[in-house]
């Protein structure tokens, strides 16, 4: 890694440092009901999961904020000691939630203020006032923010990827994340080079980048080389194309870490 990458200040959540050393593994939960979520959480191989992501857009009671908060509290209790990332991924960015900007903002603000999550994900291209409101509310409650962008159609040019990540950084997000869909090996290289440029020349906080699908699997394990601070592995049902089983992901990252340590 370059000297510039070492200037990135890690985000530390419950003792997990995102942005230093081996990429941290995030594992999504996608249950539709509280019972399904409890079962998924109980079955998680927590020895391999640094952070658990609750993909609340799969939750059948998403429009009932009280139910969301109650389920979030139950998950937090069950996963005590493991950081929880709350994500409501919308249809526009490849998720399940058909939700308007104001309702999206209200939900994330409520979760951030409830103490049920350690981090919240906000899609940075939503209405600017909503994004700013979520970030402000999260920070006021001591909750970290992952600003995200998902391009399921393709892979933007390198400079456009860098521009989006820099925009997230200017918004005040604690972690900047982008996922793209490659259609060729060249697209994967574009995503990786954009990650390198952002990490070396612009980033003062952790980045998470990935190319999705089978073509992009290499991007999910090479973060320590290019500057991506975390990666996503599945335990059962994947939440995005190309996620590896968390046990396999952990094993590959361990091999790469030994090689880096030389």
PLY file of the C-alpha trace (Angstrom):
ply
format ascii 1.0
element vertex 262
property float x
property float y
property float z
element edge 261
property int vertex1
property int vertex2
end_header
0.00 0.00 0.00
1.07 3.57 -0.58
1.88 6.17 2.02
-1.30 8.06 1.13
-3.52 5.10 1.99
-2.02 4.93 5.48
-3.38 8.45 6.11
-6.95 7.16 6.03
-8.38 7.34 9.54
-10.10 4.05 10.39
-13.68 4.00 11.61
-13.75 1.98 14.82
-17.05 0.36 15.80
-17.22 -1.90 18.86
-13.51 -2.58 18.51
-13.68 -3.33 14.77
-11.39 -0.99 12.82
-12.71 -0.42 9.30
-9.94 1.02 7.18
-6.88 -0.69 8.56
-5.21 -3.93 7.53
-7.22 -6.86 6.23
-10.64 -5.89 4.80
-13.44 -6.44 7.28
-16.16 -8.94 6.40
-19.78 -7.79 6.42
-22.50 -10.43 6.36
-26.09 -9.51 5.38
-29.28 -10.76 6.99
-32.25 -10.84 4.62
-35.10 -12.37 6.60
-38.64 -11.25 5.81
-39.89 -11.66 9.37
-38.57 -11.22 12.88
-38.51 -14.99 13.31
-36.51 -15.49 10.10
-34.06 -12.79 11.11
-33.56 -14.33 14.54
-32.92 -17.71 12.94
-30.44 -16.23 10.46
-28.64 -14.33 13.22
-28.46 -17.41 15.44
-26.93 -19.41 12.58
-24.30 -16.82 11.65
-20.68 -17.95 11.76
-19.74 -14.95 13.90
-16.11 -16.05 14.01
-15.91 -14.94 10.38
-18.24 -11.93 10.45
-16.78 -8.59 11.56
-20.02 -6.68 10.94
-23.61 -7.83 10.40
-25.71 -5.92 7.88
-29.46 -5.94 8.38
-30.97 -5.59 4.92
-34.25 -4.17 6.20
-35.63 -3.77 2.67
-36.39 -7.51 2.81
-38.40 -7.05 6.03
-42.12 -7.48 5.41
-43.07 -4.88 8.05
-40.76 -2.18 6.70
-43.51 0.45 6.64
-44.19 -0.07 10.37
-41.38 1.85 12.04
-42.23 0.50 15.49
-41.83 -3.06 14.19
-38.54 -2.18 12.52
-37.16 -0.71 15.73
-38.37 -3.63 17.83
-36.74 -6.09 15.45
-33.59 -4.00 15.40
-33.37 -4.08 19.19
-33.84 -7.85 19.21
-31.07 -8.28 16.65
-28.75 -5.96 18.56
-29.30 -8.02 21.71
-28.77 -11.30 19.87
-25.60 -10.02 18.19
-24.23 -8.28 21.29
-20.63 -7.23 20.66
-20.91 -7.44 16.86
-21.49 -4.14 15.03
-24.75 -3.85 13.09
-25.15 -1.91 9.83
-28.74 -0.93 9.02
-29.47 -0.85 5.28
-32.74 -0.12 3.52
-31.76 -0.68 -0.11
-34.23 0.75 -2.60
-35.40 -0.75 -5.87
-33.53 1.98 -7.76
-30.24 0.66 -6.36
-30.96 -3.04 -6.63
-32.87 -3.57 -3.39
-36.42 -4.50 -2.45
-37.81 -1.29 -0.95
-40.20 0.87 -2.98
-40.09 3.87 -0.68
-40.19 7.63 -1.21
-37.40 9.96 -0.19
-39.15 11.44 2.86
-40.21 8.05 4.22
-36.71 6.73 3.55
-35.27 9.62 5.52
-37.74 9.22 8.39
-36.95 5.51 8.72
-33.18 5.98 8.77
-33.41 8.89 11.20
-35.59 6.79 13.53
-33.15 3.88 13.42
-30.15 6.14 13.97
-31.78 7.68 17.02
-32.95 4.39 18.50
-29.60 2.86 19.39
-30.42 -0.31 17.44
-27.63 0.08 14.84
-24.00 1.13 14.94
-23.95 2.24 11.32
-26.60 3.26 8.78
-26.35 3.12 5.00
-27.63 6.08 2.99
-27.91 6.11 -0.80
-26.13 9.34 -1.57
-28.02 10.15 -4.79
-31.36 10.46 -3.04
-32.83 13.92 -2.40
-29.93 16.01 -0.98
-31.92 17.39 1.93
-32.91 13.85 2.97
-29.34 12.59 2.74
-28.07 15.53 4.81
-30.83 14.96 7.38
-29.93 11.29 7.80
-26.21 12.02 8.11
-26.84 14.79 10.64
-29.19 12.69 12.74
-26.85 9.70 12.69
-23.86 11.73 13.79
-25.90 13.43 16.51
-26.63 9.96 17.89
-23.05 8.70 17.57
-23.93 6.44 14.64
-21.56 6.09 11.69
-22.76 6.62 8.12
-21.95 4.55 5.04
-22.78 6.58 1.93
-23.44 4.22 -0.96
-24.08 4.01 -4.66
-24.96 0.92 -6.70
-24.83 0.79 -10.49
-26.47 -2.43 -11.69
-26.40 -1.31 -15.33
-22.67 -1.14 -15.81
-19.37 0.37 -14.75
-18.87 4.14 -15.03
-15.55 5.53 -16.21
-12.75 5.65 -13.65
-12.99 9.39 -13.12
-16.76 9.20 -12.62
-16.36 6.52 -9.95
-13.77 8.68 -8.19
-16.06 11.72 -8.49
-18.93 9.86 -6.83
-16.74 8.70 -3.97
-15.39 12.22 -3.48
-18.95 13.56 -3.42
-19.82 11.11 -0.63
-16.77 12.25 1.30
-17.78 15.92 0.94
-21.23 15.05 2.32
-19.59 13.96 5.55
-20.15 10.21 5.33
-17.79 8.20 7.52
-17.36 5.44 4.91
-17.81 5.82 1.13
-19.07 2.81 -0.83
-19.69 2.07 -4.49
-20.65 -1.15 -6.29
-20.68 -1.50 -10.07
-21.72 -4.18 -12.54
-18.91 -5.29 -14.87
-19.54 -6.63 -18.36
-15.90 -7.41 -19.10
-12.59 -7.88 -17.30
-11.75 -4.33 -18.34
-14.69 -3.07 -16.28
-13.30 -4.82 -13.20
-9.93 -3.18 -13.80
-11.68 0.19 -14.09
-13.31 -0.26 -10.69
-10.05 -1.40 -9.10
-8.06 1.47 -10.59
-10.67 3.98 -9.45
-10.36 2.52 -5.95
-6.57 2.91 -6.10
-6.77 6.51 -7.31
-9.32 7.47 -4.67
-7.33 5.78 -1.89
-3.98 7.22 -2.96
-4.98 10.73 -3.94
-8.22 11.77 -2.24
-9.48 9.60 0.60
-9.19 10.60 4.24
-11.71 7.99 5.37
-12.39 4.32 4.53
-13.70 3.20 1.15
-15.67 0.10 0.22
-15.72 -0.79 -3.47
-16.68 -3.88 -5.42
-17.52 -5.11 -8.87
-20.56 -7.38 -8.67
-21.27 -10.74 -10.27
-18.90 -13.59 -11.10
-16.59 -11.30 -13.08
-16.10 -9.07 -10.07
-15.23 -11.68 -7.45
-11.55 -10.70 -7.55
-12.55 -7.19 -6.41
-14.15 -8.65 -3.27
-10.87 -10.15 -2.05
-8.26 -7.61 -3.24
-9.17 -4.66 -1.04
-5.91 -4.66 0.89
-4.04 -4.13 -2.39
-6.25 -1.46 -3.93
-7.69 0.34 -0.90
-11.12 -1.12 -0.16
-11.65 -1.48 3.57
-14.44 -4.07 3.69
-16.15 -6.77 1.69
-19.43 -8.68 1.83
-19.82 -12.42 2.26
-22.99 -14.45 2.40
-24.24 -16.84 5.05
-27.14 -18.52 3.25
-28.85 -16.03 0.94
-26.72 -13.47 -0.93
-27.91 -9.86 -0.98
-26.03 -8.99 -4.18
-24.62 -10.97 -7.12
-21.13 -12.35 -6.66
-21.04 -12.67 -2.86
-18.92 -15.61 -1.70
-19.78 -17.84 1.28
-18.35 -16.08 4.30
-16.17 -19.05 5.30
-14.53 -19.12 1.85
-14.11 -15.36 1.86
-12.42 -15.45 5.26
-10.04 -18.19 4.09
-9.02 -16.29 0.94
-8.46 -13.06 2.84
-6.32 -14.91 5.39
-4.12 -16.32 2.61
-3.73 -12.86 1.06
-2.95 -11.33 4.47
-0.11 -13.80 4.98
1.23 -12.92 1.54
1.02 -9.18 2.32
2.83 -9.76 5.60
5.50 -11.62 3.67
0 1
1 2
2 3
3 4
4 5
5 6
6 7
7 8
8 9
9 10
10 11
11 12
12 13
13 14
14 15
15 16
16 17
17 18
18 19
19 20
20 21
21 22
22 23
23 24
24 25
25 26
26 27
27 28
28 29
29 30
30 31
31 32
32 33
33 34
34 35
35 36
36 37
37 38
38 39
39 40
40 41
41 42
42 43
43 44
44 45
45 46
46 47
47 48
48 49
49 50
50 51
51 52
52 53
53 54
54 55
55 56
56 57
57 58
58 59
59 60
60 61
61 62
62 63
63 64
64 65
65 66
66 67
67 68
68 69
69 70
70 71
71 72
72 73
73 74
74 75
75 76
76 77
77 78
78 79
79 80
80 81
81 82
82 83
83 84
84 85
85 86
86 87
87 88
88 89
89 90
90 91
91 92
92 93
93 94
94 95
95 96
96 97
97 98
98 99
99 100
100 101
101 102
102 103
103 104
104 105
105 106
106 107
107 108
108 109
109 110
110 111
111 112
112 113
113 114
114 115
115 116
116 117
117 118
118 119
119 120
120 121
121 122
122 123
123 124
124 125
125 126
126 127
127 128
128 129
129 130
130 131
131 132
132 133
133 134
134 135
135 136
136 137
137 138
138 139
139 140
140 141
141 142
142 143
143 144
144 145
145 146
146 147
147 148
148 149
149 150
150 151
151 152
152 153
153 154
154 155
155 156
156 157
157 158
158 159
159 160
160 161
161 162
162 163
163 164
164 165
165 166
166 167
167 168
168 169
169 170
170 171
171 172
172 173
173 174
174 175
175 176
176 177
177 178
178 179
179 180
180 181
181 182
182 183
183 184
184 185
185 186
186 187
187 188
188 189
189 190
190 191
191 192
192 193
193 194
194 195
195 196
196 197
197 198
198 199
199 200
200 201
201 202
202 203
203 204
204 205
205 206
206 207
207 208
208 209
209 210
210 211
211 212
212 213
213 214
214 215
215 216
216 217
217 218
218 219
219 220
220 221
221 222
222 223
223 224
224 225
225 226
226 227
227 228
228 229
229 230
230 231
231 232
232 233
233 234
234 235
235 236
236 237
237 238
238 239
239 240
240 241
241 242
242 243
243 244
244 245
245 246
246 247
247 248
248 249
249 250
250 251
251 252
252 253
253 254
254 255
255 256
256 257
257 258
258 259
259 260
260 261
